[in-house]
Structures are given as structure tokens and as C-alpha cells.
Amino acid sequence: MSLEIAYILGAGLGTRMGAVGEALPKLLWPVFEKTLLELQVDYAIECGVKKIYLNTHFQAEKIQNYILKKKLNIEVLYEESLLDIGGAIHNLAKVLNYKGRVLILNGDQFLLVNKDAFAEFKEKSLSFVATLMGLKVKAGSEYNELVVEEGLLKSIERPSPTDSYYTYSGVSIINLSKLAPCEGKSKFFESVADFRKKEVAVFKPNEFEYWDFGTTERYINSMRKALLNKETLFKSFIIKNKSFEQEKIQDLNCYNSKGSEFSINLNNESMDNGTGNIIIRGVNKDTGNSIAVIYDGEVSKV
């Protein structure tokens, strides 16, 4: 059975993206030449899916208009009231009559593995209601720990303060035919990956890259990391999908700008006096023409 459907989770409120996040949905934040949403579509296609769904809530109309403008092949499931991740997956499952497997992707993160590892991940998912992609993190990280025995999730605990451990990456494959129907709002580990009632697998890739754009700080760090590192899976991915233009790189790790280090200008014209910040455009709710500056410690419109 092939994996033909992807579901991008994009119904968040944007509260972790500062003042600009109140006006510009996180999915529409640019990663150089494309938005997070466009890159998630590119990623899903590279994973071999043929149909892509997206759930929305906050500023859903603006996202819908962007999808139409860019002619993205996405079917949107609007949530008038937030359903949480579990409820969102069941909402899609009803559309699909609880048939097939679905690749779950977070709209603001990318977990990249090689083709062989992803093929193993897909194969493993045939046997379980949910197969989670584990993410190895360092000791003392803020994420909950997945306690795994013989490849199966046994519990979720507070993180280890002394040792590296695995957490849930946000990427998973859900086998809808093995899922017990559930109505309304529900949490992922209660109505979908309920390891207390059914076997839930955890796949641990040996090698991976994890790129997080989910907060203002992480967005800035990931953008700078992409400029600094030449040989990464993510850098190759965004170049291949025309989201990064090598000719726009300037001295001091600047992009489409001169000036202080890490000046990133995502406006149309090049800039000569960058101050180490990220310039984006399209944050105005009504006209889409105003410009914003993303600072290290805060976000301000100018």
C-alpha cells in the first residue's frame, strides 16, 4: 500500500511569532524565496504523496487566498473551533472514510532523512495505527521524552536531565483503517497515538536534520544556519526547490543585502545598509504591502 496523502498541520494561532505573527500567518512566513507552506508542499511531493490536505483556523482566509494565488494543489479543512491535533486528524479521517495512510507534517518544522530511512519508516507504518518519527535531543531539552521498548512507545515522561533522549518530532504516519473514530476536539496521544490501547511504533533514524521555524527566535536561527552551512540536506532541498538563490549571497553571510552580518532582505530590491535583521514583506492584513523587520529579541513593523 503506497503512502499517497499528506496532512499539513497549520491551524495554530501564531502566538509564538510576535507582532508580525498577529498579522501574517506562520505558514506564510518566507524561507528566503518561498513560504513555509510552499516548502511543506514541496517536501510532501518529494515524499511521494499525491494529495495534500491542510487544516486552518487563524487567518484562514488569507491562507486560502494565498493558495489560490499560487495555485497550490492543497485541499483545506477549515476549523471554526480548534480541534487540537487528534481532532484535526479525525476530521481528515472522516473525509477519507478512515481508509489509507496519512503522512502528518508540522507546518513550521522540517525533519529530513535519507531515502532509505524514509522507505523503512513507511514500511514500518503498515503494521501500526501510528508510527512516530523520533527526534533525538540533548539532555535537558524542553520536550517530553518518549520511553520506547523494542520499537514501541510505552510511556511519555519528563525529559532526562543527564542523558540525550528521543522526543516526538511531529512527523508521523497514521494508518486510518486501524484508527477508532472519535468526534470533536481531542489530543494526539489520546485519540490517535494512544499507546495504552494499541501498539504505537517509534522509528529512530540514525541520521537526520531537524529545522525548526516555530518561534521568532527559531526562525531567525534557522535562517542564519541556512546561510552558514553549505552541505546540508535542507540547503540542498531549498536550492532544488528554488527557494534559495545563490547569487543573492553577499559578504558577511548576508542575503540580498550588504551591511552587518546576517542581514537578510526578502523584499524585492537589494539593500545596502542591512543591520543584521530579516526584512520581510506582506504582513498587512488588508493590502499585503507593508514591510516588517524581524529582530533578535522582538518583532516590529516599520
N, C-alpha and C positions, 0 to 999 in steps of 0.2 A: 504494500500500500504506500503510495507516494505521499509526500508532505506538500500539499498544494495551497494551503491557506495560512496567512499570517494575520495577526491581530496586533495593531499598534495601540498601546495604552496612552491616551493623550487627554484624559478628562480632568487633569489636575487644575488647581486654582491659580497656579503661578505665584504663590506667596513667597517662594524662596528666591525669586528673581528681582527683588527690589522694585523701585518705582516703575522702571520700564516694563517689568513683568505684569504690572497692573494694566498696561496699555497694549502690550504686544504678547500674544500667547507664546509660551515657551517653544512650542513646535515650530514657530515661525522665526525663531532666533537664527541668525546666519552662522554657519560654519564656513567662513570665507565666502565662497561664491554661491552656495546653496543653503537652504534652510535645513534644520534638523529633520523636519518632516520629509523633505525630498530625499535626504540621505537615508532615512529609515526605509523609504520605498526602494531605493537602490540596493540597500542591504538585503531586504526581503527577496528581491528578484534574484540576487546572487545566491541566495539560499535555495532557489529553485521553486519558489511559490508562484502560483498563477493568479491568485485572488487575494486582495489586501483589504482588510477592514480596519476602521479607526473609530474609537469611541471619543466623543467630545462632550464638553459641558461649558466651561468658561470660554467666553468669546467664540462660541461655536460658529456664529455667522461669519466672522472674519476668517476662520479656518476654512469654512465651506467655500467662501468666495475665492480664497487663495487656491484651493484645489481645482476649482473651475477655471481660474485664470491660467494656471499652469498645466491644465488638462491631465492631472494625475489620476491614474486608474485606481481610485480608492472608493469604497463604499462606507459611508459614515453612519454610525449608530449614535444618535444624539441622546444624551441622558438628561432629562429635565431635572431629575433629582439624582445626585451622585449615588451610584450603586456599589461603590468600593470595587476592588479588583475581582473578588469572587463573583459578585453580582454582575459585573460587566462581562465576565466570561460566560456566565449562564445566559445572559442576554443574547450574546452571539450564538451560543449553542442552540437556543430556541430557533433562531433564524435558519440554522443549518440542520434542524431536526435531530440534534445530538448525534450527528454522523461525521466521521472523518477525524483527522488530527489537525491541531492548530498550533502554529509557532507563535508564542507570546513574546512581544518585544516592548521594552520601555521606550517611550518617545525621546527621552533625554540621555540615553546611555547606549554604548556600543560595546559588545563583547565579541572579539574576533578570535577565531581559532582556525587551524588549517583545515583543508578539505577532508582529510582522513578522519580527523577528530569529529567534525560535524557529521560525517556519514555514520560514525559509530554512535553519536548522540541520537540521530534519527532512528537507527536500528534498535537501540535500546528502548526507545519510546513506544515501540509496538506492543510491549508486554505490560505497560503500566498505565494507570489513569493519568498520572502526571510524572514527567521526567524533568527534573530541575537541573539547570546548568550551575554547578557550584563555582564559587569565586573564592580563591584563596587570598586571605588578607592577613596583615601583620597583627601581632599581639596588641591588645589594647584598642583595636579599631571600634568604631561606634555601632557596628552591625551585629545582629544576633547570630549565634553560632548554630550551624546545622550539625547535629550529632548523627553520624552515619555509621551503620554497621553492615558490612557485606553489601555495600552499594545501596542500601535502603535507609530512608530517613526515619529515625527513631524518636527524636525529640528536637525541640528548639530551645536553646539555653542562652543565658547571658554570655557575652564573649569572654574568652580566656584572657587574663591579664598578662600571661607569661609566654604563651606559645602562639604561633600562627595557626589559623583555623579556616574552615570553609563557611561561607555565608551564601545566601541565595542571591544570584546575580540579577534576577529579574527576567532572565531568559528561560523559557521552558517550552515543552511540547505537551499539550493536553490531548488525551485520547477521549474524544467526546462520547464515544459509544460506551465507555466504561464509567461515565460520569452520571451520578444520581441527580436528576433535575432538582432545581432549587429556585424559588421565586424571590424577587426583591433584592434588597441590599444584603451583601454577605462578604465575609473576609476570605481571602485566597486560601489560607490554611484551615479554614473551617468547612467550606463548601466545594473546594476544588482539590487541593492537595492535602486532604485530611488523612494524615499518616496513621491516625488512631483507628481508622476504619478500613483503609485499603493501603496496599503497598505503594509507596511513592519512591521513585528512584532518584538518585543524585549522581549526575555524571561529573567527574572531576577531570577536566582537561589538563594534560601535562604542561602545555604551553598555551598562553593566551595573552591578549591585550585587552585591557579594560579602559574605556574612555568615558568619563562622566561629565555631562554638561548641565547637571540638575540644579545647581545653585549658581549665583553670580560668581562666587569665588572659584567654583569648579569649572565654570565656563571659561573664565579668564585663564586659569591654569592649563586647561586642555588646549586652548587656542595657542598659548605660548609654547606648550610642549610640542605641538604640531610643527611650529616654526623651527624649534631647536633640533628635532630629530628627523633625520632623512630616511633612515632604514627602518620603518615600522609598517606593520600591516595596515594601520589606519591611514598613514600618509599615502601609501600606495592606493588604498581604497578611494580616498578623496581626489587624488590626481586622476585615477582611472575614470571616475565619475564626474570629472570636470567641475569639481568644487574647490580646486586649488590651482592657481596659475603661477607657475614657477617664475615667469618674467616679472611678476609683481614683487618679488622678494628684493628688499633693499638692505643696505648695511645695518648692522646692529639688530639683526633679527626683526626688521620692520617689514610690513606688508602694505604695498600701495601707498607708502608714506616714507618720508625722511624725518629725522628728528631723534628723540630719545629712544632707547632700546624698547622693543616690543610695541612700538606704535603700529596699530593695525587699523587701517582705514577701509571700511567696507562701503563707503559712499562711492559714487561713480568716478569722480575725478581724483587724481593723485594729490597728495598733501605734502607740504614741505616743512611743516612745523609741528610734527607729532610730539606729544608729551608722554608717551608710554601707555596710552589708554586705547580702548577699542571704540571706534566710531561706527555706529550702525544707523540705518535709516528705516523709515516705515513704521514708526511707533504711534503715530497719531491715529486715534480710533476712527476719525471721520475722513480725513484726507489721505492718510498714509504717507505724508510728505515730510513730517518733522524728523529731526535727527536727534540721536541720543549718544551720550558718552558713557561708556562703562568704565568706572574707576575701580581701583583695588578694593577700597573699603566701602564704597557706596555707588549708587547708580543715580545719575542726574540727567534730566532733559535739558538741552540747550537750543 
